[in-house]
């Protein structure tokens, strides 16, 4: 059954798990920032619609490129290619993704 000692024993593991997930998420964010110039509107539009590497991979190049063009993003083809290349190198999945 469930006891308060079970909860107390799980708390440090849970905290460590969250720290690990935060570290991976931060690493993924840094990887995307290296590839995408966040000083331009195009990458911001991309990240507003697709927040995770898995979402980018599921979308695929043609659909992503079309979505970016419909959002009036300049060089949609190059941005889609760069984003999918970065997403292909990132395989950290967070709970709820």
C-alpha positions, 0 to 999 in steps of 0.5 A, a space after each residue: 500500500 501507500 505510506 508516507 515513507 514510500 512518498 519520502 523515499 520517492 521524493 529524492 528520486 523524483 527530484 533527481 529525475 526532474 533535474 535530469 529532464 531539465 538538463 536534457 531540455 536545456 541541452 535541446 534548447 541550446 542545440 536548437 539555438 545554435 542552428 536557429 537565429 532567434 534574432 529573426 522572426 522565422 525561427 520564432 514562428 517555427 518555435 511557436 508552432 513546434 516546441 519539441 524536436 519530436 514534433 518537428 520530426 513527426 511533421 516532416 519537411 514538406 509539411 513544415 516548409 508549407 506551414 512556414 511559407 503560409 506563415 510568410 517566413 522567408 527562406 522557409 525551405 532552408 529553415 525547415 531543413 536546418 530545424 529538421 536536421 537539428 531535431 534529428 540529432 535530438 532524441 531526449 523525450 520528456 514526460 508528457 511529450 
